[in-house]
Amino acid sequence: MPGDRRALGVATTNLASRSAARRINAFRAFLNDPERGALPTLFAGTQEYPKVSTPSRAARRTETALRLWEATAKLTGVTA
């Protein structure tokens, strides 16, 4: 909505409630509610001709993906 100063794409949910990321909810007044936070995904998924692009070479590196996975697991406490 025009003039809405809430963060785009960031919503208050309980997904991060048991991780280090739970601190994001301290900024609840600046975040979207779950319904508004879902709008970018709904918009992208309902476009007649969504733009699909090839990821960069850096984004396709296996070692980079593994490092990202390990960092995410460490931060969230989730293990495979």
Secondary structure, DSSP 8 states (H G I E B T S, - for coil): -TT--S-TT-B--STTTTSGGGGGGGGGGGSB-HHHHTHHHHHHHT-SS-------TGGG-HHHHHHHHHHHHHHHT---
